[in-house]
Amino acid sequence: MSKPATPVAPPLKDELDIVIPTIRNLDFLEMWRPFFQPYHLIIVQDGDPTKTIKVPEGFDYELYNRNDINRILGPKASCISFKDSACRCFGFLVSKKKYIFTIDDDCFVAKDPTGKEINALQQHIQNLLTPSTPFFFNTLYDPFRDGADFVRGYPFSMREGVPTAVSHGLWLNIPDYDAPTQLVKPLERNTRYVDAVLTIPKGTLFPMCGMNLAFDRELIGPAMYFGLMGDGQPIGRYDDMWAGWCTKVITDHLGLGVKTGLPYIWHSKASNPFVNLKKEYKGIYWQEDIIPFFQSVTLPKESTTVQKCYIELSKLVKEKLGPIDPYFQKLADAMVTWIDAWDEINSPAQSAPAAADAKKVESSSKKK
């Protein structure tokens, strides 16, 4: 008589938080239940804090609304955006785990070309736990995937790779387009499933999308600030872009890696292109200066931690981008506030009170 199979523990079960920004009931979690249920969720409720957000039964979660953010951060809460998905970075701030996976509530489980449901979280974990190769491009893409390796001519001295800080996933169905592209291609859908993961080379920037993203919080967490967006700000829909540009400059400086490609999720809902255009139009104009700025940034050798890099970056933002618009002066100040908040919440002395606060929020949210 054969013995029953020993259940396999989900990878990084106690080392990873799933962060979800939302303004609505989280019915979409039902579809993700087979993949997400073993993990702890941090839900950041945007908008009206008096609204009750319903979470399906059986999930382990804590839920923070704007009142909680104000209570926990005090005056430093000014750095957390309101009425914008940029509020997700508060979840990054209060997490106590090594890894973060963040996903939007209009992202569903995708299927690969064989019809099999894709466990996006598992692929992100695989990306993060294997090295990146930012200094020399491998034409078979990620050499650490099954069935691949380093090709002939790849230097042996570089084959060890570097730690992976970020895993950037993609989307089937609704592409992540800006408003002008949405307007000229309203019916376009992404049906191309490319079975590839690659390291973004050192010195190359990329547009980071926050709806299907994982990162090593211990390696790069303080750089994952999604800026000042939404309510009271002149710009929106550039929160993840800003975090991506800052993160890439810092990972390049510190010798860390960023991967993009698999996993795919199914992006279910196209946002309104006219609303998006109002949010984006200054960003579309400003990014013609922002991108050259990030391409030319050099961080000092003394910047040996993410926090030090980020503070240096904030000074350069104020100096070089400040003249473009007063918004960048305000953003540079918020970057410093964010690092102050990160260090305060994540200092050993603060860990116990922060954990107690989380428990308070968690128990109150589960009673609802």
ZAGU-334366 format. One record per residue: y negated, z, x negated of N, C-alpha, C in turn. Coordinates in pm, whole numbers, plus 32768, in hexadecimal, padded with zeros to 4 digits. Layout:
YZXYZXYZX/...
//
This chain:
807880007FAA8000800080007F8380007FA7/7F2B7F9F7FBF7EB67F947F697E4E7FFE7F8D/7E07802B7F267D9D808E7F3C7D22804A7F77/7CD680937FCC7C5A805780007BF8803E7F8D/7BAC7FD17F997B4B7FAE7F2F7ADF80187F25/7ABB80377EAA7A4E80977E9379CA80527EB4/7979808F7F0B78F9804E7F2B78A180407EAF/78637FCB7EA1780C7FB27E2E777E7FDE7E52/774580357DFE76BC80657E18765A7FF27E06/75F67FE67E5D75917F7D7E4B754A7F907DC5/75267F237D8174E67F307CFE745D7F767D08/74447FD07CAA73C480187C9E739D80637D1D/7400808F7D6A73E680D07DEB738081427DE0/738B81927D76733282067D6672BE81EA7D07/72AE816C7CE07246814B7C7F71E280E57CB3/71EC80C17D34719880567D697162807A7DF2/70E080617E06709F806E7E8A707B7FE47EBE/70877FD47F4270597F597F846FD57F787FC9/6F6B7F307FA46EE57F497FDA6EC07EDA803C/6E997F0380B56E787EA3811F6DF07EC5815B/6D8E7E6B814F6D0F7E7F81986D1D7E468224/6CE47E8682896CF77E5383116C8A7E848370/6C7C7E3B83E06C277E69844F6C7A7E6B84D0/6CFF7E4F84C56D507E40853E6DD67E888532/6E1F7E8E85A16EA67EC685A06EFE7E768541/6F587EBC84FC6FA57E7A8492702F7E4B84C3/702F7DFE853070AC7DC8856470F17D6D84FF/70A27D3084A670DD7CD2844571437D1683EA/713E7D9C83E2719C7DE4838C722C7DD883BD/72407DBE843E72C97DAF847273147D428427/72CD7CD4840E730C7C6483C7732F7C8B8336/72DB7CE182FD72EE7D098271734A7D848262/73767DBC82D173C27E3A82CC74367E398268/748A7DD0826674FA7DD4820674CF7DE28175/74567DB4815774277DB480CC73C87E2880AD/73797E53811073117EB780F773397F46811A/73987F56817673B07FDC81AB73D180468142/7417802480D67434808D807173B980BD8024/734A8074802E72D680917FD9726A80DE8024/7212811D7FD871A081668011712D81068028/70EC810E809D707C80B780BD6FF9810780B7/6F9180C880866F0980FE80926EBB809B80E6/6E9280C8815E6E49807181BB6DB6809881B6/6D618035819B6CD0804E81976C95800D8214/6C6C806182736C35803082F16BA2801082E0/6B807F9282F96AF47F6782EF6AB47F6F837A/6A2F7F66837D69EA7F6483FE69E37FED843F/69E77FF084C469D3806885156A3B80D484F6/6A12814584BC6A7481AD84996AAC81F88511/6A6E81E885866AA1822E85FD6B1381E1863F/6B25816386166B918112864F6C1781428618/6C7D8146866E6D03816E86416D5480F2861B/6D8480F285A16DD9808585706E6C80AF8583/6EB8805B85C66F46807C85DD6F9C8040856E/6FF4809485397051806A84D070DE80788509/7133801284FB71BA801C85327204809784FE/725F80CB854F72B08140852B72FF812784AC/7316819384617375818B83F2733A816B836B/72B6815083657277813482E4723881B382AD/724281C382297204823481E4717A820781B8/7111824281F1708C821081D37023827E81D6/6FB2826181976F3882AF81AC6ECC824B81D3/6E728276822B6E0B821D82606D82825B8248/6D2A820D820E6CA1823B81F46C3F81E48241/6BDF822482876B7281D882C46AF081F8827A/6A8081C482AD6A0281D4826569DA82678259/69F782B682BE69D7834482B56A2283888243/6AA2836182336AF3839981C56ABA836F813E/6A9382F081346A5C82BD80B669DD830A8092/6986831E80F66909836980DD692483FA80B6/6989843680F769A984C280DA69E384D2804C/6A3A847580276A7F84817FA66A23845C7F30/69D183F57F43697E83C57ED368EF83FA7ED5/68C1842D7F496836845D7F5067D583EB7F35/676C84037EE5670883997EC96745831D7E87/67B583307E4067F382BD7DFB6834825B7E5E/683E82827EDC687782277F42682281A97F51/67A781AD7F1D674F81377F25678A80BD7EDF/67E880D37E82682380617E3A6893801E7E88/68BE80597EF8692C80207F4868F07FCE7FBA/69127F4E7FC068DA7EF4802469047F1D80B1/68B07EF4811268C87F1381A068C67E8E81ED/691F7E84824E692D7E09829D694D7D918243/69AA7DA781E869DB7D3E818F6A5F7D6E8153/6ABB7D11813D6B3E7D3A81086B357D70807A/6ABD7D68803D6AA77DA67FB96AC07E3C7FBD/6AC17E7680356ADB7F0780416B667F2C800F/6BBD7EC67FFD6C467EE27FCE6C467F2D7F49/6BDD7F187EF86BE17F557E726BDA7FEE7E79/6BB180257EED6BBA80B77EFC6C4C80E37EF3/6CA780937F286D3680B27F1E6D6680B27E8E/6D2F80557E3E6D5480527DB06D2680D47D6B/6CB281017D966C7281777D5A6CC481F67D72/6CF482087DED6D3882877E106DCF82857DFA/6E06820F7DDE6E9682097DC26EB8825B7D47/6F2F82917D476F6082DB7CD26FD782927C91/6FEC82187CB8706081CC7C87703881717C13/709D81417BCB708580E97B587065805A7B84/70A280307BF470907FA67C2170547FA17CAD/700A7F357CC76FCE7F1C7D4A6FF67E8F7D77/701B7E847DF770267E017E386FC77E047EAD/6F6F7DA17EB76F127D9E7F286F237D1B7F74/6F1D7D277FF96F377CB580516EDB7CC080CB/6EB47C4C81026E617C49817A6EBA7C4E81F7/6E7E7C7B82666ECF7C8E82DF6EE67C0C832E/6EB67B9A82F96ED97B1A83386F3A7ACB82E1/6F7D7B1282866FDE7AD4822C706B7AFB8256/70BB7A97827571427AAE82A871A97A87823E/72287AA3825C72957A82820072A779EA8200/72A579AE818972BB791D817C735079028164/73757883816F73FF7859815273FE77F480E1/746377FE808B746E779C801F74A9771A8058/74B276AF800774E1762F803D756E76338078/75BF76998056764676A48090764476EE8115/75CE7722813C75C4776C81BA75D5780281A9/75E8782F812D75FA78BE8114757279058112/756C797C815374EF79C8815274D179FA80C4/745279F1809F74287A14801773FE7AA78013/743D7AF37FBB74147B7D7FA273A37B797F3A/73287B6C7F6C72B57B5A7F1272A77BCF7EB2/72BF7C477EE472AE7CBE7E91730E7CBD7E1A/738A7C957E3473EE7C927DC873C57C307D5A/73907BBB7D8173657B597D1D72ED7B8C7CCD/728F7BCE7D10721D7C087CC9724E7C6D7C61/72AD7CBF7C8972E37D257C2D73227CE27BB4/736E7C767BCE73AC7C2C7B5F73407BF47B02/72D57BBF7B3C72687B887AEA72297BF57A93/72137C6B7ACF71CF7CD77A8772287D177A1C/72AA7D197A3473037D5D79D573307D047962/730C7C847965732C7C2B78F672AA7C0378B1/72B07BE5782F72357BCB77E371EE7B4A780E/71707B3F77E7711F7AC677F7710F7A83776E/70E87A04777170D779B976F4704F797176F3/6FE079BE76E66F5B798276F46F297936767A/6F6B794576066F33790D758A6F6978837566/6FD7785A75A9701477D9758B705E77AF7609/70427736763A7078770C76BC710876DC76B0/715D770F770871EA76E5770C71F9767C777A/722776037755722C759677B7729A75A77820/72F47607780B7353762C7876731F76A578C3/729D76BB78BA725A77297903728F77B178D6/72B17808793472D67891790E7360789378CB/736478AD784973E478A878027440791D7824/740B7981786C745B79F7788C74A079ED7913/7490797B795874D8796579D67566793579B9/75C2794E7A16764B791D7A087649788579FB/76977852799C76A277C1798D763477837939/75DC77D47901756F779F78AD756F77E77827/752877B077C9751B77F0774674A377B17700/748B77DC76867422779F7635745477167606/73FC76B3760C7424762C75E4741A761B754C/745475AF751D744E758D748F73BC75827464/739B75BE73F6731175B873C472C0763373E8/72F9768D743972AF7706745D72BE776973EA/7251779C73B3725B77F5733D72AE7872735A/730B78907303736179067314730F7987730C/72A2798372C1725079FC72B272087A217334/720279C3739571BC79DD7413721C79F27489/729D79ED746F72FC79EF74DE730F7A777520/72DE7ADD74DF72E87B63751D728B7B6E7596/721F7B21759371BF7B247601716C7BA47601/71207BB7766D70CA7C2E767C70E37C697706/70BF7CE8771C70D37D2577A170877CD8780D/70C67CCB788070877C8778F370397CEC7945/6FB87CD079576F617D2B79A36F537D017A35/6F597C7C7A4D6F3E7C487AD46FA47BDE7AFA/6FD27BE57B7870277B7D7BB26FE07B477C2D/6FB97AC87C276F677A897C906FC07A287CDF/6FD97A497D5E702E79F67DB16FDF79907E02/702879327E3F6FEA78C47E89701078C97F1D/6FEE785E7F686FFA78617FF9702477D8802B/707D77D9808C709F776180D8704E7764815A/704376F081996FFE76DC82176F6676D38202/6F18773B82216E85773382156E5D77468183/6E2276E081436DFB76F180B76D7F774B80AC/6D6C778780396CF877DD80236C8377867FF4/6C46773F80536BD776E580326B517728804E/6AE976F6800A6A617721802C6A3376D680A9/69C1770180E0699376CC8161697A7634815E/693675FC80F96920756A80FA69A4751C80FD/6A08754B80B26A89750680B06ACF75178137/6AC5759081726AFE75A581F86AC17544825C/6A3E752F825269F874DB82B36A22744782A9/6A3A741882306A60738A82216AF87374822D/6B4673E182236BD773D582306C0D743C8293/6BDE7439830F6C0274A4836D6C9774AB838E/6CDF743D83816D6C743B83A86DCA74458331/6D92744F82B96DEA745082446E3B74D1823C/6EBA74C3821D6F147536820C6F5F75268188/6F78759581466FC4758E80CA7059759780E9/70A0752B80D47132752980EC717E751E8068/713675197FFA717675057F7771A4758B7F3E/7227759A7F30726076117EF1728275EB7E62/723676227E04724E76047D767297767B7D39/731076657D0D736476D27CDA734076EE7C48/72CC772C7C34729D77427BAA724777BF7BA2/725278017B2F71F9786F7B0A71C5784C7A7F/714278557A6C710F783B79E670A4789F79BF/709678B4793E702D790A79096FAC78B878FE/6F3E78F179306EBC78AF79226E8F78C37890/6E73785678496E55786277B96DD978B8779D/6DD978F377286D63793F76FA6CEA78E276F9/6C78791777276BFD78C877286BEA787377A4/6C4C787678006C427827787B6C2D788378F2/6BC1786B793D6BA778B779B76BF578797A2A/6C0178C37A986C46788D7B0D6C0D78D07B8B/6C1B788E7C006BED78CC7C7D6C5A79287CB4/6C4779A97CA66CAE7A097CD36CA07A257D68/6D0C7A157DB06D107A327E3F6D537AB97E54/6D137B117EA26D457B9A7EB36DAC7BAC7F21/6DD27B3E7F676E2A7B537FDB6EBD7B5F7FB7/6EE47B407F3C6F717B477F116F6F7B607E7B/6F577BDE7E566F347BFF7DCC6F767C827DA2/6FA97C857D296FE17D017CF36FAC7D177C66/6FA27D967C3F6F727DB17BB86FA57E387B87/6FA27E467B046FC67EC37AC36F487F197ABE/6F457F7E7B126ECD7FD17B216EAB801B7AA0/6F1280437A546EF9808C79D76EBF8030796C/6EE57FB079706EB37F53790A6E287F1D792B/6E0D7F0179AC6D917EB879CD6D467EF17A46/6D787F5C7A846D407F917B006CA87F9B7B08/6C647FD77AA46BD37FE77AAF6B847F647AB7/6BC27EF47A8E6B7B7E737A986B8A7E347B22/6BE37E6A7B756BFE7E2F7BF86B9B7E607C61/6B1C7E517C416AB17E757C9E6A847DF77CE7/6A877DFC7D6D6A6C7D857DBD69D87D777DE2/69827DBB7D9768F27DA57DA168B27DD77E20/68337DB37E3267E57DD57EA967DF7D5A7F03/68237D617F7468297CF07FD068137D22805E/68017CC280BA68007CE58148677E7D218178/67897D8D81C467177DCA820966A57DF081A9/662F7DBA81C265BA7DDB817165B07D8F80ED/660F7D3580D3660E7CE9805565F47C568071/65BB7C0D801065987B808029660D7B208018/66857B53800366F77AFD7FE067787B3C8014/67D87AE78032685E7B14805868C47AAF8026/69447AD3803369B47A7B800B69B67A5A7F75/696F7AA97F2769777A9B7E9569AA7B1C7E55/69DE7B767EA86A0C7BF87E756A807BEA7E13/6AE77B9D7E3E6B5B7B8A7DE76B397B307D70/6ADD7AD07D876AB27A7A7D186A727ACE7CAA/6A187B267CD369D27B7B7C726A367BD07C24/6A917C0F7C6D6AF77C627C2B6B4B7C0D7BCB/6B6A7B937BF46BBC7B3B7BA06B767B127B20/6AF67AF17B2A6AAC7AC97AB26A9F7B3E7A51/6A7B7BB37A866A707C2A7A306AF67C4C79F0/6B5F7C497A426BE47C6D7A126C147C0D79A5/6BFC7B8B79BA6C2E7B2A79586BE87B3878D1/6B657B4E78D36B1B7B6278576B4F7BDD780D/6B6E7C4678596B9C7CC4781C6C2D7CB977EC/6C847C7778396D0F7C66780A6D117C10778C/6CBB7BAA77876CB47B57770D6C8A7BAB7696/6C267C0176AB6BF27C55763F6C5C7CBA760F/6CA87CF2766D6D087D5C764A6D947D267629/6DA57CA276306E277C68760E6E917C7F7678/6E6A7C7476F76EC77C8277676ED57BFC77AE/6F377BF178096F537B7178486F3C7B7078DF/6F227AF879146F137AE179A46F6E7A6C79C9/6FC37A817A2E701C7A167A5E6FF079E67AE7/700A79667B036FEF792F7B88706278D27BB1/706F78BE7C3470DC786B7C69712978B67CD3/71AF78BA7CC5720079097D2271D3799B7D1C/71DA79E47D8D721879C27E0D71B479857E70/71ED793D7ED0719E790B7F4071A7796B7FB7/713979728001713B79B08086710F794380E9/711D795C816C70F378FE81D4706D792E820A/700278E581E86F7D790B82156F6A78D382A2/6F62792B83056F73790083906EF478D083D5/6E7F78FB83A46E0878E983F56D9278B483A3/6D57784583D16CE0780F838E6C65785A83C0/6C12788983646B9578CA838E6B2D786083B2/6AC6788A83FB6A61782E842E6A0C77F683BB/6A0C777183A669C3773A8332692C774D833B/68F5775383B56864776583C3683B77F4839F/688C785483CB687578E083A3688578ED830C/68ED78AB82D7690678B082466893787581F6/68587808822B67EA77C781E36772782481D8/67577870824266E978D1823D6702793B81D1/6781796581C667A379CB8162679F799380D4/67C9791580C767E478DE8042676F78938002/670D7867805366B577FE801E666B782A7FA0/664278A97F9865FF78D67F1C666278D97EA8/66DC79027EC5674379067E5D6762787C7E26/676878177E7E6784778D7E52671677607DF2/669C77867E11662977637DBC662A77B67D3B/663C78397D4B663678937CD666A8787D7C74/671D78537CA66790784E7C4A677D77E57BDC/671E77887BF1670177287B8766C2776C7B0D/668977E17B22665878347AB266BD78A07A8C/670578D47AF1676379427AD967D679167A7E/680D789E7A99688078717A4B685D785D79B6/67F07816799767CB780D790867B2789778C9/677C78F479186768797B78E467ED79B878B9/685179B5791268D379F078F0691879A3787F/69037920787A694178D0780F690878F27786/688D79237786684C793F7704684D79D476DF/68827A29773868807ABA771D68D67ADC76A4/689D7B2D764C68EB7B6675DD68DB7BFE75E3/694B7C4375E869477CD575EE69557D0E7561/690F7D7D754469157DB574BB699F7DED7499/69C07DEA74196A427E1D73EA6A577EAF7410/69E97EF9741B69F37F89743C6A237F9F74CC/6A1D7F36751F6A4A7F4275AA6AE37F3675AC/6B247FA9759F6BB67FAA75906BFE7FD9760F/6BB17FFE76766BEE802376F66BB17FCC7763/6BF57FC677D66BC17F7778466B397FAD7872/6B2E803378776AAF807078A16A3C80487844/6A53805177C169EA802C776169C47F997770/6A2A7F4277816A107EB3779669BC7E9E7812/69DD7EE5787D699A7ECF78FD69087EFD78F9/68EF7F6B78B368657F9C78A568137F377852/684F7F0177E8680B7E9B779767EC7E2077ED/684D7DFA783F683C7D87789767CB7D9F78FB/67C17E1A792E67567E3A798E66CC7E2A794C/66C27E5178CD66427E427886661D7DAE7878/66837D5C7858666B7CCC784866487C8B78CE/66887CB9793A66687C8679C065D57CA079DF/65AA7D1A79C4651D7D3F79E064BD7CEA798C/64E17CDA790C64887C9278B064847BFB78CB/64FA7BBF78DD65027B2C78E564FA7AF57974/65357B3F79D565357B0C7A5F64C67B4C7AB3/64947BC17A8664297C067ACE63B27BAC7AED/63857B587A8D63117B017AA863287A9B7B17/63A67A7C7B3663C47A197B9F639F7A507C29/63C37ACF7C3F63AA7B0D7CC163B77BA57CB2/63647BF27CF9636E7C857CF263F87CBA7D19/64467C6A7D6564CD7C947D8C65217CB97D12/65107C6E7CA565637C857C2F653E7D077BE7/64C07D327BF364997DB57BBE64E47E227C0B/64E57E107C9065287E707CE865C07E727CCE/65F87DFA7CBB66887DEE7C9F66AB7E307C1A/66587E1C7BB666707E597B3266707EF17B3C/66147F287B8B66107FBA7BA0668D7FE97BEA/66BA7F997C4C67327FBD7C9867AF7FBA7C3F/67B17F607BDE68217F597B7F682D7FDC7B30/67BA80137B0967B980927ABF67E581047B1C/67B381027B9867DB81697BFA687181657C11/68A780EC7C1B693780DB7C2F6986811C7BBD/695C81067B4269A481417ACF699581DA7AD2/6921820C7AF6690E829D7B04696E82D57B6D/6978828E7BDE69D182BA7C4A6A6282B47C1D/6A8782497BD66B1182397BA46B3582AE7B48/6ADC82CB7AEA6AF883367A896AFE83BF7ACE/6AA883D17B326AA684517B796B2684657BCC/6B4983FF7C196BBF84097C716C40840F7C20/6C4183CD7BAD6CBC83C27B5E6CC284207AE5/6C61847B7ADB6C6884DD7A6F6CD085477A94/6D1585837A306D7C85E67A4E6D4886587AA6/6CCB86807A906C9386F07ADD6C8486CB7B70/6C6E86497B8B6C56861D7C146CD685F77C5D/6D4385E47C136DBE85B27C526DEE860A7CC3/6DEB868C7CAE6E1D86E77D176DC886E27D96/6D4186F07D8D6CEF86E47E066CFE865D7E4A/6D0485F17DF86D10856B7E336D94855E7E7D/6DFE85947E426E8185907E846E7E85DE7F06/6E3A864F7F056E2E86A17F7E6DE286557FE9/6D77860F7FC06D2885BE801D6D7E8550805B/6DCF851180066E2684A580366E8984DB809D/6EC1855080806F21858E80DD6EDE85A98164/6E5F85D8815D6E1485F581D76E048577822B/6DDC850A81E66DC7848A822A6E4C84588261/6EB48464820E6F38843182336F6C847782B0/6F6684FB82B06F9E854583216F4F8529839F/6EC8851A83916E79850084096E958474843D/6EAB841383E16EC3838B84116F4C83808452/6FAC83CE8423703283C2845C703D840584E4/6FDF845C85036FE0849E85866FB2844085F4/6F6883D685CA6F2C837F86306F96832F8678/
//
